Amino acid sequence: MPSRSREGRALARAAGAAFVTAAAVVCGPQRAASAAPPIAPAHLPYGAAGWAESGWGGVRGVTIGPIENQRHPGRGYGTAASARAMDEAAAMGATWISLTPFGRVWDGKGTGVDLVFEAPFEENRRNVLAAIAQAHARGLKVLIVPHLWVESGEWRALIDPGDDAGWARWAESYRRFLLAWAAVAREGGAEMLSVGVELRSWVTTPRAASFLPIIEAVRRVYPGLLTYSANWDDVEHTVIFDALDLIGINAFYPLAEREGASFEELLRGGRKVAAGVDAVARAWGKPVLLTEIGYTTRRDPAVRPWEWPDRMKGVVIDQRSQAEAYAAVMAPFLDARTCAGFFVWRLYADPDDVSQEAEWGFSPRGKLAELVLRDAFTARWAADGPWLPGDALGKHRARTPGVFAWELDPDE
């Protein structure tokens, strides 16, 4: 784990100042991770009030991505390596993890979804079930997010099967794919399922009507909470949220329009983002969940945070810029009662396998950004609900309002 260097502590205090209205007392990460075990799948909450009635509090989530290469056996979901990744997430203060199994789509024409991805579906199914069990054994709740990998490199949001017959074939194929993973989510007792990721050409258009029967079919298979992961710039045009329990957003919002923006400018951008998300939540009367949120480890990552690290050249690695972007976007949400929480994008199923992402990639592991995340995860959030007797007895506490403790007092 990263050492708490002088630079790290200074950044933590700077980030903590942005969280001043969020909490004056922090609960230790072990308190969060030792929450009640997941309830039986048959009794998972759902519906517009399902999140509030669950009593689970704010989602302090980390996405754990698969090892997307068969040449790395023994390092994916359900292995000893993924158990280490979950141990690290829990130690960071996470209370949830997100798992992202993939189906393969060959190109943007949307001819169908192949359940085979790097390994046969049955193997992937067993591995994801094992990963769910690993998470539950550590007191972590689970969101399953079935993803689409488009082999041609086109963005899944622009899939277009063409005419009505093509869209009907695509809908049926996607239905089979989603129901397969919904059955896995039920079998493993995962607490939440995303019914899709960035399907703009479908769910922001009149074609969205064909998605609603798929959601109804998922409800018959899976009893837990349902969300959909909209892209940040089309969430206001997504029309299927009435059929779901939480509004999901892949929240790669820009926080500044210029390079070299100060932390204060980034924080103003974060407040603007939070205000917009709050408006979406109030319009639908449902909580928002940031199903992905993250910044790469480079200079000015908050200007175009959606840019994929593998396509970058001449990158200047900058841990502080990544950490400040995290602090600026998270701070306003800690006080937002309409925000259920967020999932950090991302760690990998083998935390030591650096082949999955460039050094300047999204992972906060072992970087200054991890200190900011630990600070935020151990704060009291508005989404946690009202204060209860004993909440102020946590040993990890703020020494001054908004500046969270990084070290225990000697007598503790």
C-alpha positions in Angstrom: 0.0 0.0 0.0 1.2 3.6 -0.6 3.2 5.2 2.2 1.7 8.3 3.7 4.4 10.7 2.5 4.5 14.4 3.3 3.1 15.1 -0.2 0.4 12.6 0.3 -0.7 14.0 3.7 -0.7 17.5 2.3 -2.9 16.5 -0.6 -5.2 14.6 1.7 -5.6 17.8 3.8 -6.3 19.9 0.7 -8.8 17.3 -0.5 -10.3 17.1 3.0 -11.0 20.8 3.0 -13.3 20.3 0.0 -15.3 17.8 2.1 -15.8 20.2 5.0 -19.6 20.0 4.9 -19.7 16.3 4.5 -18.6 15.0 7.9 -16.8 15.9 11.0 -16.3 12.4 12.2 -15.1 9.5 10.1 -15.8 5.8 10.6 -12.9 3.5 10.0 -12.7 1.3 6.9 -13.1 -1.9 9.0 -16.4 -0.6 10.3 -17.7 -0.1 6.8 -16.4 -3.5 5.6 -18.0 -5.3 8.6 -21.5 -4.4 7.7 -24.3 -7.0 7.8 -23.9 -9.9 5.3 -25.9 -9.8 2.1 -29.5 -10.8 2.5 -31.0 -13.7 0.6 -31.7 -13.0 -3.1 -35.4 -13.7 -2.7 -35.5 -10.7 -0.3 -33.4 -8.2 -2.1 -35.1 -4.8 -2.3 -36.3 -3.3 -5.5 -38.5 -0.4 -6.7 -38.2 3.3 -6.4 -38.0 3.1 -2.6 -35.8 -0.1 -2.7 -32.5 1.7 -2.1 -33.8 3.7 0.8 -35.5 0.7 2.4 -32.4 -1.4 2.1 -30.6 0.6 4.8 -27.3 -0.1 3.0 -26.1 3.6 3.0 -23.8 5.1 0.5 -22.1 3.0 -2.1 -18.4 3.1 -1.6 -17.6 1.1 -4.7 -14.6 -0.1 -6.7 -14.9 -1.7 -10.1 -12.7 -4.8 -10.4 -12.1 -5.5 -14.1 -11.4 -9.0 -15.5 -8.1 -10.0 -16.9 -8.9 -9.7 -20.5 -6.4 -12.2 -21.9 -6.3 -16.0 -22.0 -2.5 -15.8 -21.8 -2.9 -14.9 -18.2 -4.3 -18.0 -16.6 -5.1 -18.0 -12.9 -5.4 -14.3 -12.6 -9.0 -13.5 -13.4 -12.2 -13.5 -11.4 -12.5 -16.0 -8.7 -8.8 -16.7 -8.4 -6.5 -16.1 -5.5 -5.3 -13.0 -7.3 -8.9 -11.5 -7.4 -9.2 -12.3 -3.7 -6.2 -10.0 -3.1 -7.8 -7.3 -5.2 -10.9 -7.5 -3.0 -8.8 -7.4 0.1 -7.2 -4.2 -1.2 -10.7 -2.7 -2.0 -12.0 -3.5 1.5 -8.8 -2.0 3.1 -9.4 1.1 1.0 -12.8 1.5 2.7 -14.9 0.1 -0.1 -18.3 -1.5 0.8 -19.2 -2.6 -2.8 -17.4 -4.0 -5.8 -18.5 -4.0 -9.4 -17.8 -7.0 -11.7 -17.9 -6.4 -15.5 -18.3 -9.7 -17.5 -18.2 -9.1 -21.2 -20.1 -10.3 -24.3 -18.5 -9.9 -27.7 -20.1 -7.9 -30.6 -18.3 -8.0 -33.8 -19.0 -4.5 -35.2 -21.4 -1.6 -35.0 -24.0 -3.3 -37.1 -25.2 -5.2 -34.0 -25.8 -8.6 -35.6 -25.8 -10.2 -32.2 -24.0 -10.8 -28.9 -21.6 -13.7 -28.5 -21.6 -15.0 -24.8 -18.0 -16.3 -25.4 -15.4 -13.8 -24.3 -11.8 -14.9 -24.0 -13.2 -18.2 -22.4 -16.3 -20.2 -22.8 -19.4 -18.8 -21.1 -19.7 -21.6 -18.6 -16.1 -21.0 -17.4 -16.7 -17.2 -17.2 -20.0 -17.9 -15.3 -18.2 -20.1 -12.7 -15.4 -17.5 -12.3 -17.9 -14.7 -11.7 -19.8 -16.7 -9.2 -16.6 -17.4 -7.4 -15.8 -13.7 -7.4 -19.2 -12.9 -6.0 -18.6 -15.4 -3.2 -15.1 -13.8 -2.5 -16.7 -10.4 -2.2 -19.4 -11.5 0.1 -16.9 -13.3 2.3 -15.3 -9.9 2.8 -18.5 -8.1 3.6 -18.6 -6.5 0.2 -21.8 -6.1 -1.8 -21.8 -6.7 -5.5 -23.0 -4.9 -8.7 -22.9 -7.0 -11.8 -22.4 -5.0 -15.0 -22.7 -7.0 -18.2 -20.6 -5.1 -20.7 -20.3 -5.3 -24.5 -16.9 -5.5 -26.2 -17.1 -4.3 -29.8 -14.4 -6.2 -31.7 -14.1 -3.5 -34.4 -13.3 -0.8 -31.9 -16.5 1.1 -32.5 -18.3 2.6 -29.5 -21.1 0.4 -28.2 -23.3 3.6 -27.9 -23.5 3.8 -31.7 -24.5 0.3 -32.5 -27.1 0.4 -35.3 -28.6 -2.8 -36.7 -30.4 -0.8 -39.4 -34.0 -1.6 -40.2 -36.8 -2.9 -37.9 -35.9 -6.6 -38.6 -32.3 -5.9 -37.7 -33.3 -4.2 -34.5 -35.6 -7.1 -33.6 -32.8 -9.6 -34.0 -30.5 -7.4 -32.0 -33.0 -7.1 -29.2 -33.5 -10.8 -29.0 -29.8 -11.5 -28.9 -29.2 -8.9 -26.3 -32.1 -10.3 -24.2 -30.4 -13.8 -24.2 -27.1 -12.2 -23.2 -28.6 -10.1 -20.3 -30.8 -12.9 -19.0 -27.8 -15.2 -18.8 -26.0 -12.8 -16.6 -29.1 -12.0 -14.6 -29.4 -15.7 -13.7 -25.7 -15.6 -12.6 -26.5 -12.5 -10.4 -29.4 -14.3 -8.8 -27.5 -17.5 -8.2 -24.6 -15.6 -6.6 -26.9 -13.3 -4.6 -25.5 -10.1 -6.2 -27.3 -7.1 -4.7 -27.6 -5.1 -7.9 -27.5 -5.6 -11.7 -27.0 -3.1 -14.5 -29.2 -4.0 -17.5 -26.9 -2.2 -20.0 -24.0 0.1 -20.5 -23.9 3.1 -22.9 -26.6 1.9 -25.3 -27.4 5.4 -26.6 -28.7 4.5 -30.0 -31.3 2.2 -28.3 -32.5 3.8 -25.1 -32.5 7.5 -26.0 -34.6 6.9 -29.1 -38.1 5.6 -30.0 -36.4 2.2 -30.2 -36.3 2.2 -26.4 -39.8 0.7 -26.3 -38.2 -2.6 -27.3 -35.9 -2.5 -24.3 -38.8 -2.4 -21.7 -39.9 -6.1 -22.3 -36.2 -7.1 -21.7 -36.3 -5.3 -18.3 -39.6 -7.1 -17.5 -37.9 -10.4 -18.3 -35.0 -9.6 -16.1 -37.4 -8.8 -13.2 -38.8 -12.4 -13.5 -35.2 -13.8 -13.2 -33.5 -11.5 -10.9 -35.0 -10.1 -7.6 -32.5 -7.4 -6.7 -32.0 -3.7 -7.5 -31.8 -2.8 -11.2 -30.0 0.1 -12.8 -28.7 1.1 -16.2 -25.3 2.7 -16.9 -26.0 5.8 -19.1 -23.2 7.8 -20.5 -22.7 11.1 -18.8 -23.7 13.2 -21.8 -26.9 11.3 -22.7 -28.4 10.5 -19.3 -31.0 13.3 -19.7 -32.2 11.7 -22.9 -32.4 8.1 -21.6 -36.0 7.1 -21.3 -36.0 3.7 -19.6 -35.3 4.8 -16.0 -39.0 4.7 -15.0 -38.7 0.9 -15.2 -35.5 0.7 -13.0 -34.7 1.3 -9.4 -31.6 3.6 -9.6 -30.4 6.0 -12.3 -26.9 4.8 -13.3 -24.4 7.2 -14.9 -20.9 6.5 -16.2 -19.8 9.8 -14.9 -16.7 10.8 -16.9 -17.7 14.5 -16.7 -15.2 17.2 -17.6 -14.5 19.5 -14.7 -12.7 22.2 -16.6 -12.5 23.6 -20.1 -8.8 24.5 -20.1 -5.6 22.8 -19.3 -3.8 23.9 -16.1 -7.0 24.6 -14.2 -6.5 25.1 -10.5 -8.1 22.9 -7.9 -10.6 25.6 -7.1 -11.7 25.6 -10.7 -12.0 21.8 -10.7 -14.1 22.0 -7.6 -16.4 24.5 -9.2 -16.8 22.1 -12.0 -17.5 19.3 -9.6 -20.3 21.3 -8.0 -21.8 22.0 -11.4 -21.7 18.3 -12.2 -23.4 17.5 -8.8 -26.1 20.1 -9.4 -26.9 18.5 -12.8 -27.0 15.0 -11.4 -29.3 16.2 -8.6 -31.6 17.7 -11.1 -31.8 14.3 -13.0 -32.5 12.5 -9.7 -35.3 14.8 -8.8 -36.8 14.7 -12.3 -37.2 10.9 -12.0 -37.8 10.8 -8.3 -35.0 8.2 -7.9 -31.5 8.1 -6.5 -28.5 8.3 -8.9 -25.6 5.9 -8.8 -22.4 6.8 -10.5 -21.7 3.4 -12.0 -18.2 4.5 -13.2 -16.1 7.4 -12.1 -12.4 7.9 -12.8 -9.5 9.9 -14.1 -6.2 8.8 -15.7 -2.9 9.4 -14.1 -1.7 12.3 -16.4 -1.6 16.0 -16.6 -5.1 17.6 -16.9 -7.2 14.4 -16.8 -10.3 16.3 -15.8 -10.5 18.2 -19.2 -11.3 15.1 -21.3 -11.6 12.2 -18.8 -13.2 9.8 -21.2 -10.0 9.5 -23.3 -8.7 6.0 -23.2 -5.1 5.6 -21.9 -4.0 3.0 -24.4 -4.5 5.5 -27.3 -2.4 8.2 -25.8 1.2 9.2 -26.8 3.7 11.5 -25.1 1.9 11.3 -21.8 3.1 13.3 -18.8 2.4 11.1 -15.7 0.9 13.3 -13.0 -0.4 11.6 -9.8 -1.4 14.9 -8.2 -3.6 15.9 -11.1 -5.4 12.6 -10.9 -5.9 12.9 -7.2 -7.2 16.5 -7.4 -9.7 15.5 -10.1 -11.0 12.8 -7.8 -11.3 15.1 -4.9 -13.0 17.8 -6.9 -15.7 15.5 -8.4 -16.4 13.5 -5.2 -16.6 16.3 -2.7 -19.9 17.8 -3.7 -21.6 14.4 -3.8 -20.8 13.5 -0.2 -23.6 15.9 0.9 -26.0 14.9 -1.9 -28.9 12.9 -0.6 -30.0 12.1 -4.1 -26.7 10.4 -4.9 -26.4 6.8 -3.7 -22.7 6.7 -4.2 -20.2 5.7 -6.9 -17.9 3.0 -8.3 -14.2 3.9 -9.0 -12.9 2.9 -12.4 -10.9 0.6 -11.7 -8.7 -2.0 -10.2 -8.1 -5.4 -11.9 -8.8 -9.0 -10.8 -5.0 -9.4 -10.4 -3.8 -6.2 -8.7 -0.2 -7.0 -9.6 -0.8 -7.6 -13.4 0.3 -4.3 -14.9 -0.2 -5.5 -18.5 -3.9 -4.5 -18.5 -3.3 -0.8 -18.5 -0.6 1.8 -19.1 1.2 3.4 -16.2 -0.9 6.6 -16.8 -4.2 4.7 -16.8 -7.2 5.0 -14.6 -6.2 2.8 -11.7 -5.7 4.7 -8.4 -3.8 1.8 -6.8 -0.7 2.9 -4.9 -1.0 6.5 -6.1 -2.0 9.8 -4.4 -5.5 9.3 -5.7 -5.8 6.2 -3.4 -5.3 8.5 -0.4 -8.1 10.7 -1.5 -10.4 7.7 -2.0 -9.6 6.4 1.4 -10.4 9.7 2.9 -13.7 10.0 1.1 -14.7 6.3 1.7 -14.2 6.8 5.5 -16.2 10.0 5.7 -19.9 10.2 6.7 -22.1 10.7 3.6 -25.5 12.1 3.4 -26.5 8.9 1.6 -25.7 7.0 4.8 -28.8 8.4 6.4 -29.3 10.1 9.8 -26.7 9.9 12.5 -27.2 7.1 15.0 -26.0 6.7 18.7 -22.4 5.5 18.6 -21.5 7.0 15.2 -19.2 9.4 16.9 -17.2 6.6 18.7 -15.1 5.6 15.7 -11.4 5.8 16.4 -10.6 7.3 13.0 -11.8 10.9 13.3 -11.3 14.3 11.9 -9.1 16.6 14.0 -10.6 19.7 12.4 -13.8 19.9 10.3 -13.3 18.5 6.9 -9.7 17.4 7.5 -9.8 13.6 8.0 -7.4 11.7 10.2 -4.7 9.7 8.4 -3.0 8.4 11.5 -4.3 7.3 14.9 -3.4 9.2 17.9 -0.6 7.5 19.9 -2.9 6.6 22.7 -5.3 4.8 20.3 
